[in-house]
Amino acid sequence: MEVYVKIRRWGGQVLLAACDADVLGRTLQDSDIVFEVKEEFYKGFKTNLEEAVNLIEKSTIVNLVGSKIVKKAIERGYVHPEAVIEISGVLHAQIVKMQL
């Protein structure tokens, strides 16, 4: 399974945006939610699912879209299943690591 990932750094923060390859460019819509999986935000480089999930460890802010990437993040313990939303049948999760 291929995933698109884009990494942005500023100060001590690392933002990881990752999406399943098959949702890139789609607009997901359910009732009040319209979510655009924009290429300019998610399309950095293409990699495999394992490598994409490994990048979560090095990131402070993570935005995940796609059932495969989100399920793998849940399996690894990065995302709690109750913190996931589903939009048009596609899973979405965000992670923010707080440093005190």
Secondary structure, 3 states (H helix, E strand, C coil): CEEEEEEEEECCEEEEEEEEHHHCCCEEEECCEEEECCHHHHCCEEEEHHHHHHHHHHCCEEEEECHHHHHHHHHCCCCCHHHCEEECCEEEEEEECCCC
